[in-house]
Amino acid sequence: MKRHRFLHSCGALAAVVFLAGALVVQGAGAASAHDGNHHHHAHDSSDDHGDHRNGDHHHHGDHGGEGNEGGTLFVSPTADSSNDGSSCDQATFSTIQSAVDAADPGDTVFVCAGTYAEDVVVSTPLSLVGEDATIQGVPTNTATCDQLGPSGPGSAPCLAGVTIKSSDTSISGFTVQGAIGEGILATGSLSGGSIDNVTITDNHVVGNNTGGIPPVANSPYPQCSAFGEVPGDCGEGIHLMGVGNSEVNGNFVSANEGGVLLTDEFGPTHDNTIENNVITGNPFDCGITVPGHNPNALDASGNRQPDVAGVYDNVIQHNVVTANGLQGEGAGVLFANASAGTASYDNVVRENFLAANELSGVTMHAHTLAPGQFEDLSGNDVIDNVIGTNNVGSTVAGPGDGLDGPPAQDLVTTGVLVFSASVPVQVEVSHNVIFNNENGIWLGINGNVSATTDDNSFFAVTTPVFTFS
C-alpha cells in the first residue's frame, strides 16, 4: 500500500497546530486607481489595511478603480537618483522594494525590463506592473510575515518572490522564479484576518518553492518544513491565504512544487476566481488545491462559520491543468480538509481541461474522523469540464489513489473521485466530458457521498460511475 501524506500532500501547511479560538476577520480597504503622473513620497509602513468585511459574499469588482488617483514610480536596473523619474530611461529606483516602500496608496510601481534579485513585500494598496521584468528569489529577507509552523502561530522571514499583505493590490506582467517559498503569496494576518480585492494576472510563475525540494525540518520558511504528515510544500506557485473577492487570471504556473493554493489560516478565503491559467508540470503537488486548514471554520455542532474561516464560494474556470504531481502526489483540482472543524464547500469547478495528473482530475477527500467530529466538503460542483486520463500514479506514490487505506482504494485511471470516510458529502458532477479512464466517476464510501451525476458524456471509459459501498 502506498503511503498517503496529509491532504494528499497538496497545500499541506501545519494547520493541525492552529491555536483554537475564533479569528477576527477584516477585509477591504479603499480601492485605488492609477494614472500616468509620477512623484516620490514617504511610505506608511503599516501592514494592515481595511475594515471589517460584512456578511455579503460577492465576486470581485473593480480592482483599483474608485477614488484615489495615484502616480507612477519607475524601476530600472540603470536607475539613477539624479533622474527625473518620468520613464524607464529616467527611473530613480533600482530595486522594486525601494519603489514599493516609497509608494502612496493608489500608486503604480512600473518595473522596467531586467532581472531583480529580491523578495518583494507589498504592504500598501498599489499596482505592481512588470514589462519584461523578472523577480529572482533570494535566500533571506529582513521583512517578516505571519506564519504557521510546527511550533504554532508566529512570524518568519517573508520568502515568497512577492508577498502581498494589502487589500486593493494588483500584480501583473512578471516572471517570478527561484523563491524559497511561493512565487506570489497574497496573505491576511493573525491580527487583521483576511484581505480583499487582489488581482494576480498575466504572470509566469515558474521554478519556485526551492526550500521544499526536498522538505526539511529546519527550513527558515515554516511552510517548507516537514512536520508529521505535512510534507512541506512551501505554499506552491501562487497562494491565496485568507483572501476574498480576488482574481488569479491568465498566469502560467509551472515547475513549482504545486500550482495554485487557496487556504484559510488567517480568515476565510472566499469569492475568488481562478481562471484562464495554464497550470502544468508542477511535479510534487496538485494543480489547484482548495483545502480547509482552519479548524474554526465549523462550530462544535458542525455549523459553518463563514465570517471566521473556511474556503468557499470560489470559482475555478477556463483553466488548463495538466501533468501535476507526477514526482509526488497531486490531483488536477483537490478539495480536502486538514482536520476536524475545517471546511471547503460551495466551490465550483467548470469549463476546465484536466488531464495527466497523478491523482484524479478532480479529487474530493473527506478524511476519517472520530465520532462526534465534523468537517464540511459539501456543495462543491464539477460542471462542464473536459477531463482526460487522470489518476495515473507516480513512482513515488505508487499507482492511483490509496485514499485512507484498504479496502477503499482507487488504483486505476479516474476522471473524478469523491471520497468521504466519515461525514455526509453532497456534490454535483454533471455535464462533463470524461474520456480514456477506467473509472469515469468514483464515489464512496459507506453511503457517505450523495452525488448528482446528470448528463455526463463518457468515451473510452470502462465504468462510467463506480460506487464503493
C-alpha positions in Angstrom: 0.0 0.0 0.0 1.3 3.4 -0.8 1.7 5.9 2.0 -0.6 8.9 1.6 0.6 12.1 3.1 -1.5 14.8 4.8 -4.1 16.2 2.4 -2.8 14.1 -0.4 0.3 16.4 0.2 -1.3 19.2 -1.8 -1.3 22.5 0.0 -0.3 20.9 3.3 0.5 23.5 5.9 0.8 22.9 9.6 -2.9 23.7 10.2 -3.0 20.9 12.7 -1.2 23.2 15.2 -3.5 26.1 14.6 -4.5 27.6 18.0 -8.1 27.3 19.0 -10.4 30.3 19.1 -12.2 32.5 16.6 -10.3 35.0 14.5 -11.5 38.5 13.8 -11.9 38.8 10.1 -11.1 42.1 8.4 -11.2 43.0 4.8 -11.3 45.5 2.0 -9.6 48.9 2.3 -10.0 51.8 -0.1 -10.0 51.0 -3.8 -7.4 52.8 -5.9 -6.9 54.0 -9.4 -3.7 54.9 -11.4 -2.8 57.5 -13.9 0.5 58.3 -15.5 1.7 61.1 -13.2 5.0 60.5 -11.4 6.0 61.6 -8.0 8.0 60.5 -4.9 7.0 60.4 -1.3 7.4 58.9 2.1 5.9 55.5 2.8 3.5 54.4 5.5 4.8 51.0 6.6 1.5 49.7 8.1 0.9 46.1 7.1 -2.9 46.1 7.7 -5.3 48.0 5.5 -9.1 47.7 5.6 -12.2 47.5 7.6 -14.4 44.6 8.8 -15.8 42.5 6.0 -19.6 42.3 6.2 -21.6 39.2 5.7 -22.3 39.6 2.0 -20.4 37.2 -0.3 -19.9 38.6 -3.8 -17.4 38.3 -6.6 -14.6 40.7 -7.1 -15.5 44.0 -8.6 -13.3 46.9 -9.8 -9.8 46.3 -8.6 -8.2 49.7 -8.3 -10.8 51.8 -10.0 -12.5 54.0 -7.4 -11.3 57.1 -5.7 -7.6 57.9 -5.2 -5.7 58.6 -8.4 -2.1 57.7 -8.0 1.2 58.4 -9.7 3.7 56.1 -11.3 7.1 55.2 -9.9 9.6 53.7 -12.4 12.1 51.0 -11.5 15.1 50.1 -13.7 18.4 48.3 -13.3 20.0 51.5 -14.8 18.2 53.9 -12.4 20.0 57.0 -11.1 18.8 59.2 -8.2 19.5 62.3 -10.4 16.9 61.3 -13.0 13.5 62.9 -13.1 11.6 59.7 -12.6 9.4 60.1 -15.6 10.1 56.9 -17.6 12.2 53.8 -17.7 15.1 55.8 -19.1 14.7 58.3 -16.3 14.0 55.9 -13.5 15.1 56.8 -10.0 14.6 53.4 -8.3 16.9 50.5 -8.9 15.1 47.9 -6.7 11.4 47.1 -6.7 11.2 47.1 -2.9 12.6 50.7 -2.7 9.8 51.9 -5.0 7.1 49.9 -3.2 8.3 51.4 0.1 8.1 54.9 -1.4 4.7 54.5 -2.9 1.5 56.0 -1.6 -1.9 54.2 -1.7 -3.2 54.1 -5.3 0.2 54.4 -7.0 1.6 52.2 -9.8 5.1 50.8 -9.5 6.2 50.2 -13.1 9.1 47.8 -13.3 11.2 48.1 -16.5 13.0 45.3 -18.3 15.6 43.4 -16.3 16.2 40.8 -13.6 15.7 41.9 -9.9 17.2 39.7 -7.3 14.9 40.4 -4.3 11.9 39.2 -2.5 9.3 41.9 -2.6 6.8 42.7 0.2 3.8 44.9 -0.6 2.0 46.4 2.4 0.3 49.4 0.6 -2.6 49.2 -1.9 -0.9 49.7 -5.2 -0.4 48.2 -8.7 2.8 46.4 -9.4 3.3 46.2 -13.2 6.2 44.5 -15.0 7.4 44.9 -18.5 9.8 42.1 -19.4 10.8 42.1 -15.7 11.9 39.0 -13.7 11.9 38.7 -10.0 14.5 36.3 -8.9 14.0 34.9 -5.3 16.8 35.3 -2.8 17.7 33.2 0.3 16.8 35.7 3.0 14.7 38.7 3.8 14.6 41.2 6.7 10.8 41.6 6.3 8.7 39.3 8.4 5.3 37.7 7.7 2.8 35.9 9.9 3.3 32.2 9.6 2.1 28.9 10.9 4.6 26.1 11.6 5.4 23.1 13.8 5.6 25.4 16.9 2.3 27.2 16.1 1.5 30.8 15.0 4.3 33.3 14.8 6.4 35.2 12.3 9.2 34.3 9.9 11.0 36.0 7.0 8.9 36.7 4.0 10.4 34.3 1.5 7.9 34.3 -1.3 9.1 36.1 -4.5 6.2 38.6 -4.0 4.2 38.8 -0.8 1.0 40.9 -0.9 -0.2 42.0 2.6 -2.7 44.7 1.5 -6.1 44.7 0.1 -6.7 46.5 -3.3 -3.4 45.4 -4.7 -2.5 44.0 -8.2 0.5 42.4 -9.8 0.8 41.7 -13.5 3.4 41.1 -16.2 6.2 39.5 -14.2 8.3 36.3 -14.4 8.7 35.2 -10.8 11.2 32.4 -10.2 13.6 30.8 -7.7 11.9 31.8 -4.5 12.3 29.7 -1.4 8.5 30.0 -0.7 5.7 30.8 -3.1 6.2 32.6 -6.3 3.4 35.0 -5.3 1.7 35.0 -1.9 -1.4 37.1 -1.0 -1.9 36.8 2.7 -4.1 38.0 5.6 -2.7 38.3 9.1 -3.2 36.9 12.5 -4.3 40.3 13.8 -6.2 41.6 10.8 -7.8 38.5 9.2 -8.4 38.3 5.5 -7.6 40.8 2.8 -9.7 41.6 -0.3 -9.6 42.7 -3.9 -6.2 41.3 -5.0 -5.6 40.7 -8.7 -2.7 38.4 -9.9 -2.7 38.5 -13.7 -0.6 37.6 -16.7 2.5 36.4 -14.8 4.9 33.5 -15.4 5.3 31.8 -12.0 8.0 29.1 -12.5 10.5 27.2 -10.5 9.7 28.4 -7.0 9.3 26.5 -3.7 13.1 25.8 -3.7 13.0 25.5 0.1 11.0 22.3 0.0 12.8 20.2 -2.6 13.2 18.0 -0.6 11.3 19.2 2.5 13.5 19.8 5.6 12.5 20.1 9.2 14.6 23.3 9.9 13.6 25.4 6.9 13.7 29.2 7.6 10.2 29.3 5.9 7.7 27.4 8.0 5.6 26.4 5.1 8.6 24.5 3.7 9.1 22.5 6.9 8.1 18.8 7.0 6.1 18.1 10.2 4.5 14.7 10.8 2.2 14.1 7.8 2.8 17.6 6.5 5.3 17.2 3.7 6.3 20.8 3.4 5.3 22.3 0.0 6.4 25.9 0.6 3.0 27.2 -0.4 3.1 26.2 -4.1 3.4 28.7 -7.0 0.5 31.1 -6.2 -1.1 31.1 -2.8 -4.2 32.9 -1.5 -4.1 32.6 2.3 -7.0 34.5 3.9 -8.1 36.3 0.8 -11.5 37.3 -0.6 -13.1 38.8 -3.7 -9.9 38.4 -5.7 -8.8 37.1 -9.1 -5.9 34.9 -10.4 -6.2 35.2 -14.1 -4.1 34.4 -17.2 -1.0 33.2 -15.4 1.4 30.4 -16.5 2.3 28.3 -13.4 4.9 25.5 -13.9 7.8 23.7 -12.3 6.8 24.8 -8.7 6.1 22.1 -6.1 2.4 22.7 -6.8 0.3 25.2 -8.8 -2.3 27.4 -7.1 -3.3 27.1 -3.5 -6.3 28.6 -1.6 -6.3 28.3 2.2 -7.8 30.0 5.3 -5.3 30.1 8.1 -5.8 33.8 8.8 -9.5 34.1 7.9 -11.9 32.9 5.2 -10.8 32.6 1.6 -13.9 33.1 -0.5 -15.5 34.5 -3.7 -12.2 34.3 -5.6 -12.0 33.5 -9.3 -9.2 31.3 -10.6 -9.5 31.5 -14.4 -7.7 31.3 -17.7 -4.5 30.0 -16.2 -2.2 27.3 -17.6 -1.1 25.1 -14.6 1.2 22.3 -15.8 4.1 20.3 -14.8 4.3 21.2 -11.1 5.9 17.9 -10.1 5.2 17.3 -6.4 1.7 18.5 -5.7 -1.7 19.4 -7.2 -2.5 21.8 -10.0 -5.1 23.7 -7.9 -5.6 22.9 -4.2 -8.6 24.2 -2.3 -8.3 22.8 1.3 -9.8 23.9 4.6 -6.9 24.4 7.1 -8.5 26.4 9.9 -10.3 24.2 12.5 -12.6 27.1 13.5 -14.5 27.0 10.2 -17.2 24.9 11.9 -18.6 25.2 15.4 -18.7 22.2 17.8 -22.0 21.1 16.2 -20.6 21.3 12.7 -22.3 24.5 11.6 -20.4 26.8 9.2 -18.7 29.9 10.5 -18.1 31.9 7.3 -17.0 35.1 9.0 -14.3 33.2 10.9 -12.8 30.7 8.4 -13.5 28.3 5.5 -12.7 28.1 1.8 -16.0 28.7 0.0 -17.7 30.3 -3.0 -14.6 30.2 -5.2 -14.9 29.7 -8.9 -12.3 27.7 -10.8 -12.9 28.0 -14.6 -11.4 28.0 -18.0 -8.0 26.7 -16.8 -5.7 24.1 -18.4 -4.5 21.8 -15.6 -2.2 19.0 -16.7 0.7 16.7 -15.6 0.9 17.8 -12.0 2.1 15.6 -9.1 4.0 13.2 -11.3 7.0 13.0 -9.0 4.9 13.0 -5.8 1.2 13.2 -5.3 -1.3 15.6 -6.8 -4.7 15.9 -8.4 -5.7 18.3 -11.1 -8.0 20.1 -8.6 -8.2 19.0 -5.0 -10.8 19.7 -2.3 -9.9 18.3 1.1 -9.8 19.2 4.8 -6.9 19.0 7.3 -8.7 18.1 10.5 -11.9 18.3 12.4 -13.6 21.7 12.2 -12.2 22.5 8.8 -14.3 23.3 5.7 -14.0 23.7 1.9 -17.5 24.0 0.4 -19.8 25.5 -2.2 -16.9 26.0 -4.7 -17.4 25.4 -8.5 -15.0 23.8 -11.0 -16.3 24.5 -14.5 -15.2 24.5 -18.1 -11.6 23.4 -17.4 -9.4 20.9 -19.2 -7.9 18.4 -16.8 -5.6 15.6 -17.8 -2.5 13.5 -17.0 -2.4 14.4 -13.3 -1.1 11.9 -10.7 -4.5 11.8 -8.8 -7.9 12.2 -10.4 -8.8 15.2 -12.5 -10.9 16.5 -9.6 -10.5 14.8 -6.2 -12.6 15.4 -3.1 -11.3 13.8 0.0 -13.0 13.9 3.4 -10.7 12.1 5.8 -11.6 9.7 8.6 -12.8 11.5 11.8 -13.6 10.3 15.3 -17.3 10.1 16.2 -18.8 13.5 17.0 -16.3 15.4 14.9 -17.2 17.3 11.8 -15.7 18.6 8.5 -17.5 20.1 5.5 -16.8 19.2 1.9 -20.4 19.6 0.6 -21.7 21.8 -2.2 -18.7 21.6 -4.4 -19.8 21.3 -8.1 -17.9 19.9 -11.1 -19.7 21.0 -14.2 -18.9 21.3 -18.0 -15.3 20.2 -17.8 -13.3 18.2 -20.3 -11.5 15.5 -18.3 -8.9 13.2 -19.9 -6.9 10.4 -18.4 -6.0 11.1 -14.7 -5.1 9.2 -11.5 -2.0 8.0 -13.4 0.1 7.5 -10.2 3.8 8.1 -9.8 6.9 6.2 -9.0 6.9 7.9 -5.5 3.3 7.4 -4.5 2.5 4.2 -6.5 -0.5 3.6 -8.7 -3.7 5.6 -8.4 -5.1 6.8 -5.1 -4.7 4.8 -1.9 -7.2 7.1 -0.1 -7.3 6.3 3.7 -6.1 2.8 3.1 -7.7 -0.6 2.3 -10.3 -1.7 1.5 -11.4 1.5 -0.2 -8.8 2.5 -2.8 -8.8 3.6 -6.4 -5.8 2.3 -8.2 -6.9 2.8 -11.8 -7.3 5.8 -14.0 -10.2 8.0 -13.0 -11.7 11.3 -14.1 -13.4 12.5 -10.8 -13.2 11.0 -7.3 -15.4 11.9 -4.3 -14.4 10.1 -1.1 -15.7 10.5 2.4 -14.7 8.2 5.2 -17.0 9.6 7.9 -19.2 12.6 7.2 -22.0 13.1 4.7 -20.9 14.9 1.5 -23.3 16.2 -1.2 -21.8 17.2 -4.6 -22.8 17.6 -8.2 -20.7 16.2 -11.1 -22.7 17.0 -14.2 -22.3 17.9 -17.9 -18.7 16.8 -18.1 -16.9 15.1 -21.0 -14.8 12.3 -19.5 -12.6 10.1 -21.7 -9.9 7.4 -21.6 -10.3 6.3 -18.0 -11.1 3.0 -16.3 -13.5 4.9 -13.9 -15.3 8.0 -15.1 -16.6 9.0 -11.6 -15.6 7.2 -8.4 -17.9 7.6 -5.3 -17.5 6.2 -1.8 -17.7 5.0 0.9 -20.4 3.6 3.1 -23.1 5.7 1.6 -21.5 8.9 2.8 -21.4 10.5 -0.7 -24.6 11.8 -2.3 -23.8 12.9 -5.9 -25.9 14.3 -8.7 -24.3 12.9 -11.9 -26.5 14.2 -14.7 -25.7 14.3 -18.4 -22.0 13.4 -18.4 -20.6 12.1 -21.6 -18.1 9.1 -21.4 -15.8 8.0 -24.1 -13.4 5.0 -23.8 -14.4 4.7 -20.1 -14.9 1.2 -18.7 -17.1 2.1 -15.7 -18.9 5.5 -16.1 -19.9 5.7 -12.4 -18.2 3.4 -9.8 -19.6 3.3 -6.3 -17.6 1.8 -3.4 -20.2 0.8 -0.8 
